[in-house]
Amino acid sequence: MDFGPVGIFILVVTCACSFLLARWLSKRTRDKRSERERQAREASDSRQVRRARERRRAGR
């Protein structure tokens, strides 16, 4: 097989697009997972801890 300059250029661009798409999808998946873990952790907090967190968020 003989690849010309145009074929090599298309191959490089396709690989770069594939790499960027995979990174973007991976970041979205990690963000969703960390958000679910944060919500589960907050749900398991005691009432006192929840109220303290709410006060901090309210800026008191």
Backbone bond lengths (Angstrom), bond angles and torsions (degrees), N, CA, C in turn:
res aa  C-N    CA-C-N  psi(-1)  N-CA   C-N-CA  omega(-1)  CA-C   N-CA-C  phi
1 M - - - 1.453 - - 1.529 109.58 -
2 D 1.296 114.42 134.41 1.450 119.79 -179.72 1.521 108.63 -119.47
3 F 1.328 115.61 115.11 1.460 120.87 178.09 1.514 109.23 -94.92
4 G 1.312 115.82 130.40 1.455 120.31 175.74 1.525 109.53 -87.54
5 P 1.290 117.76 178.73 1.467 121.23 -179.49 1.528 112.64 -60.64
6 V 1.311 116.74 -35.55 1.465 119.93 179.74 1.536 109.81 -68.24
7 G 1.298 117.43 -41.70 1.468 121.20 178.63 1.519 112.03 -63.41
8 I 1.310 116.54 -41.30 1.468 120.97 178.54 1.530 109.92 -66.24
9 F 1.339 116.42 -41.09 1.465 120.08 178.28 1.527 110.68 -61.65
10 I 1.312 117.51 -45.20 1.466 121.50 178.82 1.526 110.18 -62.37
11 L 1.314 117.70 -40.96 1.459 122.21 178.55 1.527 110.97 -61.86
12 V 1.324 117.64 -44.97 1.465 121.86 -179.69 1.519 110.80 -64.93
13 V 1.328 117.09 -45.15 1.472 120.66 179.79 1.529 110.50 -63.45
14 T 1.309 117.76 -42.37 1.464 121.52 179.09 1.525 111.00 -63.15
15 C 1.315 117.24 -42.91 1.469 120.93 178.62 1.526 110.91 -63.88
16 A 1.329 117.13 -41.73 1.464 120.72 179.55 1.528 110.83 -64.11
17 C 1.320 116.85 -43.35 1.469 120.53 178.59 1.526 111.11 -63.64
18 S 1.299 116.60 -41.51 1.459 121.32 178.55 1.528 110.75 -62.61
19 F 1.317 116.63 -43.33 1.462 121.60 179.05 1.524 110.95 -62.22
20 L 1.341 117.05 -46.94 1.465 120.59 -178.80 1.528 111.90 -65.90
21 L 1.314 117.60 -39.18 1.462 121.31 178.06 1.529 110.77 -64.24
22 A 1.309 117.18 -42.66 1.465 121.00 179.24 1.525 110.90 -63.67
23 R 1.333 117.46 -41.27 1.474 120.28 177.82 1.517 111.01 -64.22
24 W 1.316 117.64 -41.53 1.456 121.95 -178.95 1.530 110.33 -64.67
25 L 1.330 117.12 -45.89 1.464 120.31 179.11 1.523 111.20 -65.51
26 S 1.321 117.07 -38.24 1.461 120.95 179.33 1.527 110.56 -64.68
27 K 1.314 117.85 -40.56 1.465 121.42 179.40 1.517 110.35 -64.35
28 R 1.313 117.11 -43.17 1.470 119.96 178.10 1.525 110.76 -60.50
29 T 1.329 117.07 -42.64 1.461 121.25 -179.91 1.525 110.64 -64.72
30 R 1.327 117.58 -43.87 1.472 120.83 178.49 1.513 111.33 -63.65
31 D 1.332 117.26 -41.17 1.461 120.71 179.53 1.528 111.32 -63.38
32 K 1.320 116.92 -43.68 1.467 120.43 178.93 1.525 110.77 -63.00
33 R 1.340 116.58 -42.74 1.458 120.65 -179.32 1.528 110.83 -64.01
34 S 1.317 117.07 -43.89 1.465 119.78 -179.11 1.528 110.78 -66.88
35 E 1.323 117.72 -34.62 1.466 120.74 177.30 1.537 110.51 -66.45
36 R 1.330 116.71 -42.70 1.475 119.89 177.02 1.520 111.15 -61.83
37 E 1.345 116.63 -41.94 1.465 120.13 179.36 1.521 111.16 -65.66
38 R 1.342 117.55 -38.90 1.463 121.17 178.10 1.524 110.57 -64.34
39 Q 1.331 117.02 -43.30 1.462 120.28 179.01 1.524 111.13 -64.05
40 A 1.316 117.76 -40.38 1.466 120.92 178.86 1.523 110.39 -65.76
41 R 1.331 116.37 -40.47 1.461 120.34 178.93 1.530 110.39 -64.85
42 E 1.335 117.14 -42.26 1.459 120.00 178.91 1.520 111.33 -67.79
43 A 1.310 117.65 -34.93 1.460 120.49 179.90 1.527 111.21 -67.22
44 S 1.312 117.15 -28.29 1.459 119.81 -178.16 1.531 112.32 -89.20
45 D 1.336 117.37 -2.55 1.464 120.30 179.06 1.528 110.63 -68.03
46 S 1.324 114.57 156.09 1.459 119.26 176.42 1.527 109.44 -73.91
47 R 1.304 115.61 166.72 1.463 121.50 -179.34 1.528 110.53 -60.85
48 Q 1.315 116.73 -40.31 1.459 121.20 -179.34 1.534 110.98 -63.34
49 V 1.317 116.25 -42.32 1.466 120.71 179.97 1.528 110.15 -66.95
50 R 1.339 117.11 -40.72 1.462 120.18 178.80 1.521 111.12 -62.24
51 R 1.318 116.93 -43.70 1.474 120.08 -179.46 1.528 110.87 -65.70
52 A 1.322 118.05 -38.87 1.467 120.99 177.96 1.527 110.19 -63.69
53 R 1.317 117.17 -41.14 1.466 121.37 178.74 1.529 109.75 -64.70
54 E 1.332 117.41 -41.99 1.459 120.60 178.73 1.523 110.98 -63.27
55 R 1.330 117.60 -39.02 1.470 120.60 178.42 1.529 110.39 -65.03
56 R 1.338 117.09 -41.26 1.467 120.45 178.44 1.509 111.18 -62.44
57 R 1.326 116.33 -42.50 1.469 120.57 -179.19 1.531 111.37 -67.79
58 A 1.325 116.57 -31.48 1.470 120.23 -179.81 1.522 110.85 -76.15
59 G 1.322 118.17 -14.39 1.457 122.08 176.93 1.513 114.30 86.18
60 R 1.296 117.41 21.27 1.475 120.22 179.73 1.491 111.30 -81.86
